[in-house]
Amino acid sequence: MEKIVVFTPAYDKRDENYGIAAVEIYFVLKGTKGAVHFSVMTKWFLPHNMKELNANRFFSLENFNSDPMGMSVGYHSLKPKFKGQTKKYCSWLKKKAYCDSSALRAEHWVETYLLPGGSDEIWKQLEEEYKRRFEGDLNG
């Protein structure tokens, strides 16, 4: 199994009508049957965005805790997992695949696995997720 960690850069694309975002961290476990991932959003914005956000009394980052925010737990499969599922290009598998994810599960992963167990626990959980998705009870 291949372990991949990617930090996506923060950006400010308001001139493209796209908004701003902080750094997002992806943990991806890739095997022969597909991949599973966990992603978490940091509060690491571009410096000029931090100044703007902190100057706005309604949206100031000082009003928010500094905990990471769970973004998604998902899978990327070479085979469909449910009837009617459609393929789309998957950057982790470098080909079209059947992909899905859950933001609700991601927040649970932050609280239950990432904060108390760090990356070692995330890799353990991704291994279990891979087995469930591709070898176990969630193998479509």
DSSP file (Angstrom, degrees, kcal/mol; ACC not computed):
  #  RESIDUE AA STRUCTURE BP1 BP2  ACC     N-H-->O    O-->H-N    N-H-->O    O-->H-N    TCO  KAPPA ALPHA  PHI   PSI    X-CA   Y-CA   Z-CA
    1    1 A M              0   0    0      0, 0.0     2,-0.5     0, 0.0    30,-0.2   0.000 360.0 360.0 360.0 140.7    0.0    0.0    0.0
    2    2 A E  E     -A   30   0A   0     28,-2.9    28,-2.8     2,-0.0     2,-0.5  -0.845 360.0-151.9 -99.9 130.1    1.2    3.5   -0.8
    3    3 A K  E     -A   29   0A   0     -2,-0.5     2,-0.4    26,-0.2    26,-0.2  -0.886  15.9-174.7-102.2 128.7    0.8    6.2    1.8
    4    4 A I  E     -A   28   0A   0     24,-2.8    24,-2.9    -2,-0.5     2,-0.4  -0.979  10.5-172.6-126.0 133.8    0.5    9.8    0.4
    5    5 A V  E     +A   27   0A   0     -2,-0.4     2,-0.4    22,-0.2    22,-0.2  -0.996  10.8 179.1-124.6 127.0    0.4   13.0    2.3
    6    6 A V  E     -A   26   0A   0     20,-2.0    20,-3.1    -2,-0.4     2,-0.6  -0.992  19.0-158.0-130.3 133.3   -0.4   16.2    0.5
    7    7 A F  E     -A   25   0A   0     -2,-0.4    18,-0.2    18,-0.2    16,-0.1  -0.946  18.3-150.5-104.6 111.4   -0.7   19.8    1.8
    8    8 A T  E     -A   24   0A   0     16,-3.2    16,-1.0    -2,-0.6     2,-0.0  -0.638  26.0-109.2 -80.3 142.6   -2.9   21.8   -0.6
    9    9 A P        -     0   0    0      0, 0.0    -1,-0.1     0, 0.0     2,-0.1  -0.320  25.2-110.4 -73.1 151.9   -1.9   25.5   -0.6
   10   10 A A        -     0   0    0     13,-0.1     2,-0.3    35,-0.1    12,-0.2  -0.406  44.6-169.8 -66.5 155.2   -4.0   28.3    0.8
   11   11 A Y  E     -E   21   0B   0     10,-1.8    10,-2.0    -2,-0.1     2,-0.4  -0.984  31.9-151.6-149.6 162.0   -5.5   30.5   -1.9
   12   12 A D  E     +E   20   0B   0     -2,-0.3     8,-0.2     8,-0.2     3,-0.2  -0.894  28.7 156.2-132.2 101.0   -7.3   33.8   -2.6
   13   13 A K    > > +     0   0    0      6,-3.2     5,-2.1    -2,-0.4     3,-1.6  -0.115  27.8 125.0-117.7  33.5   -9.2   33.4   -5.9
   14   14 A R  G > 5S+     0   0    0      1,-0.3     3,-1.8     4,-0.3    -1,-0.1   0.825  70.0  63.2 -64.0 -29.2  -11.8   36.1   -5.2
   15   15 A D  G 3 5S+     0   0    0      1,-0.3    -1,-0.3    -3,-0.2    -2,-0.1   0.684 105.4  47.0 -68.0 -15.2  -10.9   37.8   -8.5
   16   16 A E  G < 5S-     0   0    0     -3,-1.6    -1,-0.3     3,-0.1    -2,-0.2   0.197 120.6-111.7-104.4  12.3  -12.1   34.5  -10.2
   17   17 A N  T < 5S+     0   0    0     -3,-1.8    -3,-0.2     1,-0.1    -2,-0.1   0.865  91.1 111.4  59.4  38.8  -15.3   34.6   -8.1
   18   18 A Y      < -     0   0    0     -5,-2.1    -4,-0.3     1,-0.2     2,-0.2   0.600  65.8-140.3-118.1 -19.6  -14.0   31.5   -6.2
   19   19 A G        -     0   0    0     -6,-0.4    -6,-3.2     2,-0.0     2,-0.3  -0.487  26.3 -61.3  95.9-164.3  -13.3   32.7   -2.7
   20   20 A I  E     -E   12   0B   0     -8,-0.2     2,-0.3    -2,-0.2    -8,-0.2  -0.849  42.6-175.0-123.0 159.7  -10.5   32.0   -0.2
   21   21 A A  E     -E   11   0B   0    -10,-2.0   -10,-1.8    -2,-0.3    25,-0.3  -0.991  18.4-128.6-152.1 155.2   -9.3   28.8    1.5
   22   22 A A        -     0   0    0     -2,-0.3    23,-0.2   -12,-0.2     2,-0.1  -0.424  51.2 -68.3 -92.7 173.5   -6.8   27.6    4.0
   23   23 A V        -     0   0    0     21,-1.7    19,-2.8    -2,-0.1     2,-0.4  -0.411  50.2-157.0 -61.6 135.2   -4.3   24.8    3.7
   24   24 A E  E     -AB   8  41A   0    -16,-1.0   -16,-3.2    17,-0.2     2,-0.5  -0.958   2.8-147.9-117.2 138.6   -5.9   21.4    3.5
   25   25 A I  E     -AB   7  40A   0     15,-3.0    15,-2.2    -2,-0.4     2,-0.4  -0.918  10.9-163.1-110.4 127.5   -4.0   18.2    4.5
   26   26 A Y  E     -AB   6  39A   0    -20,-3.1   -20,-2.0    -2,-0.5     2,-0.5  -0.920   9.0-166.9-110.7 133.4   -4.8   14.9    2.7
   27   27 A F  E     -AB   5  38A   0     11,-2.8    11,-2.2    -2,-0.4     2,-0.4  -0.991  18.8-176.7-111.7 121.5   -3.8   11.5    4.0
   28   28 A V  E     -AB   4  37A   0    -24,-2.9   -24,-2.8    -2,-0.5     2,-0.6  -0.978  18.2-163.7-126.8 131.4   -4.3    8.9    1.2
   29   29 A L  E     -AB   3  36A   0      7,-2.8     7,-2.1    -2,-0.4     2,-0.5  -0.966  17.4-168.5-113.8 117.3   -3.9    5.2    1.3
   30   30 A K  E     +AB   2  35A   0    -28,-2.8   -28,-2.9    -2,-0.6     5,-0.2  -0.903  13.3 160.1-115.4 129.8   -3.7    3.7   -2.2
   31   31 A G        -     0   0    0      3,-3.3     3,-0.5    -2,-0.5    -2,-0.0  -0.602  55.8 -80.2-130.7-167.1   -3.8    0.0   -3.1
   32   32 A T  S    S+     0   0    0      1,-0.2     3,-0.1    -2,-0.2    -2,-0.0   0.726 125.9  45.7 -73.2 -21.9   -4.5   -2.2   -6.1
   33   33 A K  S    S-     0   0    0      1,-0.2    45,-1.4    44,-0.0    46,-0.3   0.516 125.8 -74.1 -99.4  -6.9   -8.3   -1.9   -5.7
   34   34 A G  E     - C   0  77A   0     -3,-0.5    -3,-3.3    43,-0.2     2,-0.3  -0.996  53.6 -78.6 150.0-153.1   -8.5    1.8   -5.2
   35   35 A A  E     -BC  30  76A   0     41,-2.1    41,-2.6    -2,-0.3     2,-0.3  -0.976  19.7-154.2-147.2 157.5   -7.8    4.4   -2.5
   36   36 A V  E     -BC  29  75A   0     -7,-2.1    -7,-2.8    -2,-0.3     2,-0.3  -0.952  19.4-169.6-128.8 153.6   -9.2    5.8    0.7
   37   37 A H  E     -BC  28  74A   0     37,-2.4    37,-2.1    -2,-0.3     2,-0.4  -0.959  19.9-161.4-143.1 159.9   -8.6    9.3    2.1
   38   38 A F  E     -BC  27  73A   0    -11,-2.2   -11,-2.8    -2,-0.3     2,-0.4  -0.990  18.4-170.3-134.3 134.0   -9.0   11.6    5.1
   39   39 A S  E     -BC  26  72A   0     33,-2.7    32,-2.7    -2,-0.4    33,-1.3  -0.973   5.8-170.9-130.3 148.0   -8.7   15.3    4.8
   40   40 A V  E     -BC  25  70A   0    -15,-2.2   -15,-3.0    -2,-0.4     2,-0.4  -0.997  17.1-136.3-136.3 136.8   -8.5   18.1    7.3
   41   41 A M  E     -BC  24  69A   0     28,-3.5    28,-2.7    -2,-0.4   -17,-0.2  -0.785  17.9-156.4 -94.2 133.4   -8.7   21.8    6.9
   42   42 A T        -     0   0    0    -19,-2.8   -20,-0.2    -2,-0.4    25,-0.1  -0.317  26.8-118.6 -90.0-178.2   -6.2   24.0    8.9
   43   43 A K  S    S+     0   0    0     23,-0.2     2,-1.2    -2,-0.1   -19,-0.1  -0.083  72.4 127.3-108.9  30.8   -6.8   27.6    9.8
   44   44 A W        +     0   0    0    -21,-0.3   -21,-1.7     6,-0.0     2,-0.2  -0.729  33.3 167.7 -94.5  90.4   -3.7   28.5    7.8
   45   45 A F        -     0   0    0     -2,-1.2   -23,-0.1   -23,-0.2   -33,-0.1  -0.495  47.2 -79.4 -93.2 166.9   -4.8   31.3    5.4
   46   46 A L    >>  -     0   0    0    -25,-0.3     4,-2.3   -35,-0.2     3,-0.6  -0.383  49.3-110.6 -60.7 146.8   -2.6   33.5    3.2
   47   47 A P  H 3> S+     0   0    0      0, 0.0     4,-2.1     0, 0.0     5,-0.2   0.868 117.6  49.4 -52.9 -43.6   -1.2   36.4    5.4
   48   48 A H  H 3> S+     0   0    0      1,-0.2     4,-1.9     2,-0.2     5,-0.1   0.848 111.2  50.7 -67.7 -30.8   -3.3   39.1    3.7
   49   49 A N  H <> S+     0   0    0     -3,-0.6     4,-2.9     2,-0.2    -1,-0.2   0.880 107.1  54.0 -70.2 -37.5   -6.4   37.0    4.1
   50   50 A M  H  X S+     0   0    0     -4,-2.3     4,-2.7     2,-0.2    11,-0.3   0.923 108.6  49.3 -60.2 -44.3   -5.6   36.5    7.8
   51   51 A K  H  X S+     0   0    0     -4,-2.1     4,-1.5    -5,-0.2    -1,-0.2   0.928 113.3  46.3 -61.4 -45.1   -5.4   40.3    8.3
   52   52 A E  H  X S+     0   0    0     -4,-1.9     4,-0.9     2,-0.2    -2,-0.2   0.925 114.0  47.7 -63.3 -45.1   -8.7   40.8    6.5
   53   53 A L  H >< S+     0   0    0     -4,-2.9     3,-0.6     1,-0.2     6,-0.2   0.902 112.8  48.1 -65.0 -40.9  -10.4   38.1    8.5
   54   54 A N  H 3< S+     0   0    0     -4,-2.7    -1,-0.2     6,-0.2    -2,-0.2   0.754 108.1  55.7 -72.3 -23.0   -9.1   39.3   11.8
   55   55 A A  H 3< S+     0   0    0     -4,-1.5     2,-0.8    -5,-0.2    -1,-0.2   0.672  90.8  83.5 -80.4 -17.2  -10.1   42.9   11.0
   56   56 A N    XX  -     0   0    0     -4,-0.9     4,-1.1    -3,-0.6     3,-0.5  -0.786  69.2-156.4 -90.8 111.8  -13.8   41.8   10.4
   57   57 A R  T 34 S+     0   0    0     -2,-0.8    -1,-0.1     1,-0.2    -4,-0.0   0.725  91.3  48.9 -64.8 -20.6  -15.5   41.7   13.8
   58   58 A F  T 34 S+     0   0    0      1,-0.1    -1,-0.2    -3,-0.0    -5,-0.1   0.800 124.1  27.4 -86.0 -30.2  -18.1   39.2   12.5
   59   59 A F  T <4 S+     0   0    0     -3,-0.5    -2,-0.2    -6,-0.2    -1,-0.1   0.216  82.2 146.8-117.0  13.7  -15.7   36.7   10.9
   60   60 A S    ><  -     0   0    0     -4,-1.1     3,-1.8     1,-0.2    -6,-0.2  -0.239  49.4-138.4 -56.5 133.4  -12.5   37.2   12.9
   61   61 A L  G >  S+     0   0    0      1,-0.3     3,-1.4   -11,-0.3    -1,-0.2   0.711 101.6  73.0 -65.1 -18.7  -10.5   34.0   13.3
   62   62 A E  G 3  S+     0   0    0      1,-0.3    -1,-0.3    -9,-0.1    -2,-0.1   0.734  91.0  58.5 -66.2 -19.8  -10.0   35.1   16.9
   63   63 A N  G <  S+     0   0    0     -3,-1.8     2,-0.3     2,-0.1    -1,-0.3   0.520 101.3  67.2 -84.6  -5.9  -13.6   34.1   17.4
   64   64 A F  S <  S-     0   0    0     -3,-1.4     2,-0.0    -4,-0.2    -5,-0.0  -0.840  87.1-113.1-114.5 150.5  -13.0   30.6   16.3
   65   65 A N        -     0   0    0     -2,-0.3    -2,-0.1     1,-0.1    -1,-0.1  -0.288  24.3-122.1 -73.1 169.6  -10.9   27.9   17.9
   66   66 A S        +     0   0    0     -4,-0.1   -23,-0.2     2,-0.0    -1,-0.1   0.304  66.6 128.9 -97.5   9.6   -7.7   26.7   16.3
   67   67 A D        -     0   0    0      1,-0.1     2,-0.1   -25,-0.1    43,-0.0  -0.308  67.1-104.8 -63.0 146.7   -8.7   23.1   16.0
   68   68 A P        -     0   0    0      0, 0.0     2,-0.5     0, 0.0   -26,-0.2  -0.382  32.7-130.3 -66.1 153.2   -8.4   21.4   12.6
   69   69 A M  E     -C   41   0A   0    -28,-2.7   -28,-3.5    -3,-0.1     2,-0.2  -0.935  14.7-125.5-112.3 122.0  -11.7   20.9   10.8
   70   70 A G  E     +C   40   0A   0     -2,-0.5    37,-0.3   -30,-0.2   -30,-0.3  -0.457  30.7 175.6 -64.3 129.1  -12.5   17.5    9.3
   71   71 A M  E     -     0   0A   0    -32,-2.7     2,-0.3     1,-0.3   -31,-0.2   0.831  53.1 -16.9-104.4 -46.9  -13.3   17.9    5.6
   72   72 A S  E     -C   39   0A   0    -33,-1.3   -33,-2.7    34,-0.1     2,-0.4  -0.980  31.8-161.5-163.8 148.7  -13.8   14.4    4.3
   73   73 A V  E     +CD  38 102A   0     29,-1.3    29,-2.1    -2,-0.3     2,-0.3  -0.998  45.3 149.3-122.3 124.1  -13.3   10.6    4.6
   74   74 A G  E     -CD  37 101A   0    -37,-2.1   -37,-2.4    -2,-0.4     2,-0.3  -0.889  37.8-127.4-151.5 177.8  -13.8    9.0    1.3
   75   75 A Y  E     -CD  36 100A   0     25,-2.5    25,-1.7    -2,-0.3     2,-0.4  -0.908   2.5-156.8-132.5 160.2  -13.0    6.3   -1.2
   76   76 A H  E     -CD  35  99A   0    -41,-2.6   -41,-2.1    -2,-0.3     2,-0.3  -0.913  27.1-175.0-138.9 103.2  -11.9    6.0   -4.8
   77   77 A S  E     -CD  34  98A   0     21,-3.3    21,-3.2    -2,-0.4   -43,-0.2  -0.773  35.6-148.1-113.8 146.2  -12.9    2.7   -6.4
   78   78 A L  S    S+     0   0    0    -45,-1.4   -44,-0.1    -2,-0.3    -1,-0.1   0.670  93.9  50.2 -78.9 -17.9  -12.2    1.0   -9.7
   79   79 A K  S    S-     0   0    0    -46,-0.3    61,-0.1    19,-0.1    19,-0.1  -0.916  99.2 -99.5-119.0 147.2  -15.7   -0.7   -9.4
   80   80 A P        -     0   0    0      0, 0.0     3,-0.1     0, 0.0    -2,-0.1  -0.312  21.9-158.2 -63.4 148.9  -19.0    1.0   -8.5
   81   81 A K  S    S+     0   0    0      1,-0.2     2,-0.3    -4,-0.1    18,-0.0   0.557  74.2  19.7-104.1 -13.4  -20.1    0.8   -4.9
   82   82 A F  S >  S-     0   0    0      0, 0.0     3,-1.8     0, 0.0    -1,-0.2  -0.988  94.5 -81.0-152.9 158.2  -23.8    1.4   -5.6
   83   83 A K  T 3  S+     0   0    0     -2,-0.3     3,-0.1     1,-0.3    -2,-0.0  -0.329 113.6  15.9 -61.4 132.5  -26.3    1.2   -8.5
   84   84 A G  T 3  S+     0   0    0      1,-0.3    -1,-0.3    -2,-0.1     2,-0.1   0.410  84.1 148.6  86.2  -1.6  -26.2    4.3  -10.7
   85   85 A Q    <   -     0   0    0     -3,-1.8     2,-0.3     1,-0.1    -1,-0.3  -0.446  35.3-146.0 -66.5 137.0  -22.8    5.6   -9.4
   86   86 A T        -     0   0    0     -2,-0.1    13,-0.5    13,-0.1     2,-0.2  -0.769   8.3-116.9-109.6 152.8  -20.9    7.4  -12.2
   87   87 A K        +     0   0    0     -2,-0.3     2,-0.3    11,-0.1    11,-0.2  -0.522  31.1 174.4 -82.7 150.0  -17.2    7.6  -12.8
   88   88 A K  E     -F   97   0C   0      9,-2.3     9,-2.7    -2,-0.2     2,-0.1  -0.964  44.9 -78.0-146.2 162.0  -15.2   10.8  -12.7
   89   89 A Y  E     -F   96   0C   0     -2,-0.3     2,-0.5     7,-0.3     7,-0.3  -0.402  44.1-156.8 -64.3 132.7  -11.5   11.6  -13.0
   90   90 A C  E  >> -F   95   0C   0      5,-2.4     4,-1.7    -2,-0.1     5,-1.1  -0.952  11.3-160.1-114.5 117.8   -9.6   10.7   -9.8
   91   91 A S  T  45S+     0   0    0     -2,-0.5    -1,-0.1     1,-0.2     5,-0.1   0.758  92.3  55.9 -69.7 -23.1   -6.3   12.5   -9.2
   92   92 A W  T  45S+     0   0    0      1,-0.2    -1,-0.2     3,-0.1   -58,-0.0   0.888 118.4  31.3 -75.2 -38.3   -5.3    9.9   -6.7
   93   93 A L  T  45S-     0   0    0      2,-0.3    -2,-0.2    -3,-0.1    -1,-0.2   0.576 100.8-132.5 -94.2 -10.9   -5.7    7.0   -9.1
   94   94 A K  T  <5S+     0   0    0     -4,-1.7     2,-0.3     1,-0.2    -3,-0.2   0.816  78.9  63.7  62.2  33.6   -4.8    9.0  -12.2
   95   95 A K  E   <S-F   90   0C   0     -5,-1.1    -5,-2.4    -7,-0.1    -2,-0.3  -0.954 100.7 -62.1-165.2 174.5   -7.8    7.6  -14.1
   96   96 A K  E     +F   89   0C   0     -2,-0.3     2,-0.3    -7,-0.3    -7,-0.3  -0.475  63.2 159.2 -69.2 140.5  -11.6    7.6  -13.9
   97   97 A A  E     -F   88   0C   0     -9,-2.7    -9,-2.3    -2,-0.2     2,-0.6  -0.934  47.1 -96.4-152.7 171.5  -13.0    6.0  -10.8
   98   98 A Y  E     -D   77   0A   0    -21,-3.2   -21,-3.3    -2,-0.3     2,-0.3  -0.887  50.4-180.0 -98.2 116.9  -16.0    5.8   -8.6
   99   99 A C  E     +D   76   0A   0     -2,-0.6     2,-0.3   -13,-0.5   -23,-0.2  -0.899  14.3 158.4-125.7 147.1  -15.6    8.3   -5.7
  100  100 A D  E     -D   75   0A   0    -25,-1.7   -25,-2.5    -2,-0.3     2,-0.3  -0.973   9.6-178.3-158.1 157.8  -17.6    9.3   -2.7
  101  101 A S  E     -D   74   0A   0     -2,-0.3     2,-0.4   -27,-0.3   -27,-0.3  -0.970  17.9-136.7-155.1 168.0  -16.9   11.0    0.7
  102  102 A S  E  >  -D   73   0A   0    -29,-2.1   -29,-1.3    -2,-0.3     4,-0.8  -0.991   6.7-169.6-134.4 125.1  -18.5   12.1    3.9
  103  103 A A  H  > S+     0   0    0     -2,-0.4     4,-1.5   -31,-0.2    -1,-0.1   0.824  91.0  60.5 -77.5 -33.4  -17.8   15.4    5.8
  104  104 A L  H  > S+     0   0    0      1,-0.2     4,-1.2     2,-0.2    -1,-0.1   0.907 105.1  47.4 -61.8 -42.0  -19.7   14.1    8.9
  105  105 A R  H  > S+     0   0    0      1,-0.2     4,-2.1     2,-0.2    -1,-0.2   0.839 104.6  62.9 -66.8 -32.1  -17.4   11.2    9.3
  106  106 A A  H  X S+     0   0    0     -4,-0.8     4,-2.0     1,-0.2    -1,-0.2   0.893  99.7  51.0 -63.9 -41.1  -14.4   13.5    9.0
  107  107 A E  H  X S+     0   0    0     -4,-1.5     4,-2.1   -37,-0.3    -1,-0.2   0.896 109.5  51.6 -64.6 -38.2  -15.2   15.6   12.0
  108  108 A H  H  X S+     0   0    0     -4,-1.2     4,-2.9     1,-0.2     5,-0.4   0.902 107.7  53.1 -61.4 -41.3  -15.5   12.3   14.0
  109  109 A W  H  X>S+     0   0    0     -4,-2.1     5,-2.5     2,-0.2     4,-2.2   0.880 107.2  51.8 -63.1 -38.6  -12.1   11.2   12.7
  110  110 A V  I  <>S+     0   0    0     -4,-2.0     5,-2.6     3,-0.2    -2,-0.2   0.964 117.4  37.4 -60.7 -51.6  -10.5   14.5   13.9
  111  111 A E  I  <5S+     0   0    0     -4,-2.1    -2,-0.2     1,-0.2    -1,-0.2   0.874 127.4  33.7 -70.2 -39.0  -11.9   14.2   17.4
  112  112 A T  I  <5S+     0   0    0     -4,-2.9    -3,-0.2    -5,-0.2    -2,-0.2   0.810 134.9  10.9 -91.2 -33.1  -11.5   10.4   17.8
  113  113 A Y  I  X5S+     0   0    0     -4,-2.2     4,-2.0    -5,-0.4     5,-0.4   0.817 121.7  46.4-115.8 -52.3   -8.3    9.6   15.9
  114  114 A L  I  ><S+     0   0    0     -5,-2.5     4,-2.6     3,-0.2    -4,-0.2   0.961 113.6  42.9 -66.2 -54.7   -6.3   12.6   14.7
  115  115 A L  H  4<S+     0   0    0     -5,-2.6    -1,-0.2    -6,-0.2    -4,-0.1   0.929 126.2  30.7 -63.8 -46.8   -6.1   14.7   17.9
  116  116 A P  H  4 S+     0   0    0      0, 0.0    -1,-0.2     0, 0.0    -2,-0.2   0.778 134.8  27.2 -82.0 -22.7   -5.5   11.9   20.4
  117  117 A G  H  X S-     0   0    0     -4,-2.0     4,-1.0     1,-0.2     3,-0.4   0.559  87.6-154.1-118.9 -10.0   -3.5    9.6   18.1
  118  118 A G  H  X  -     0   0    0     -4,-2.6     4,-1.6    -5,-0.4     3,-0.4  -0.157  58.0 -32.9  66.8-163.0   -1.8   11.7   15.4
  119  119 A S  H  > S+     0   0    0      1,-0.2     4,-2.6     2,-0.2     5,-0.2   0.814 133.2  63.3 -65.9 -31.3   -0.9   10.4   12.0
  120  120 A D  H  > S+     0   0    0     -3,-0.4     4,-1.8     1,-0.2    -1,-0.2   0.921 106.6  44.6 -58.7 -42.3   -0.1    6.9   13.2
  121  121 A E  H  X S+     0   0    0     -4,-1.0     4,-2.5    -3,-0.4    -1,-0.2   0.864 110.3  54.7 -70.9 -35.3   -3.8    6.5   14.2
  122  122 A I  H  X S+     0   0    0     -4,-1.6     4,-2.6     2,-0.2    -2,-0.2   0.933 108.6  48.7 -62.2 -44.8   -5.0    8.0   10.9
  123  123 A W  H  X S+     0   0    0     -4,-2.6     4,-2.2     1,-0.2    -1,-0.2   0.900 110.7  51.4 -62.4 -39.1   -3.0    5.5    8.9
  124  124 A K  H  X S+     0   0    0     -4,-1.8     4,-1.9    -5,-0.2    -1,-0.2   0.931 112.2  45.9 -61.2 -46.0   -4.4    2.7   11.1
  125  125 A Q  H  X S+     0   0    0     -4,-2.5     4,-2.6     1,-0.2    -2,-0.2   0.871 110.4  53.0 -67.4 -37.2   -8.0    3.9   10.5
  126  126 A L  H  X S+     0   0    0     -4,-2.6     4,-2.6     2,-0.2    -1,-0.2   0.881 107.0  52.8 -65.2 -37.1   -7.3    4.3    6.7
  127  127 A E  H  X S+     0   0    0     -4,-2.2     4,-2.1     2,-0.2    -2,-0.2   0.917 111.4  46.3 -62.0 -42.6   -6.1    0.7    6.6
  128  128 A E  H  X S+     0   0    0     -4,-1.9     4,-2.5     2,-0.2    -2,-0.2   0.901 112.0  51.2 -65.2 -40.8   -9.3   -0.4    8.3
  129  129 A E  H  X S+     0   0    0     -4,-2.6     4,-2.8     2,-0.2     5,-0.2   0.906 108.7  51.3 -62.7 -42.3  -11.3    1.8    5.9
  130  130 A Y  H  X S+     0   0    0     -4,-2.6     4,-2.7     2,-0.2     5,-0.4   0.935 110.6  48.5 -60.4 -46.9   -9.6    0.2    2.9
  131  131 A K  H  X>S+     0   0    0     -4,-2.1     4,-2.3     1,-0.2     5,-1.6   0.921 113.9  46.4 -60.4 -44.8  -10.3   -3.3    4.1
  132  132 A R  H  <5S+     0   0    0     -4,-2.5     6,-1.8     3,-0.2     4,-0.3   0.921 117.7  42.7 -64.0 -43.7  -14.0   -2.4    4.7
  133  133 A R  H  <5S+     0   0    0     -4,-2.8     7,-0.4    -5,-0.2    -2,-0.2   0.874 130.6  20.7 -72.0 -37.5  -14.4   -0.7    1.4
  134  134 A F  H  <5S+     0   0    0     -4,-2.7    -3,-0.2    -5,-0.2    -2,-0.2   0.587 137.6  20.5-113.7 -11.9  -12.6   -3.1   -0.8
  135  135 A E  T  <5S+     0   0    0     -4,-2.3    -3,-0.2    -5,-0.4    -4,-0.1   0.530 115.9  42.8-130.4 -15.1  -12.4   -6.5    1.0
  136  136 A G  S > <S-     0   0    0     -5,-1.6     3,-1.8    -4,-0.3    -4,-0.1   0.051 107.9 -37.8-116.8-141.9  -15.2   -6.4    3.6
  137  137 A D  T 3  S+     0   0    0      1,-0.3    -4,-0.1     3,-0.0    -5,-0.1   0.640 129.0  50.8 -68.5 -17.1  -18.8   -5.5    4.3
  138  138 A L  T 3  S+     0   0    0     -6,-1.8     2,-1.0    -7,-0.1    -1,-0.3   0.272  75.2 121.3-101.8  11.0  -18.8   -2.3    2.2
  139  139 A N    <         0   0    0     -3,-1.8    -5,-0.1    -7,-0.2    -6,-0.1  -0.657 360.0 360.0 -77.4 102.6  -17.3   -4.1   -0.9
  140  140 A G              0   0    0     -2,-1.0    -1,-0.2    -7,-0.4    -6,-0.1   0.435 360.0 360.0 -63.8 360.0  -20.0   -3.3   -3.5
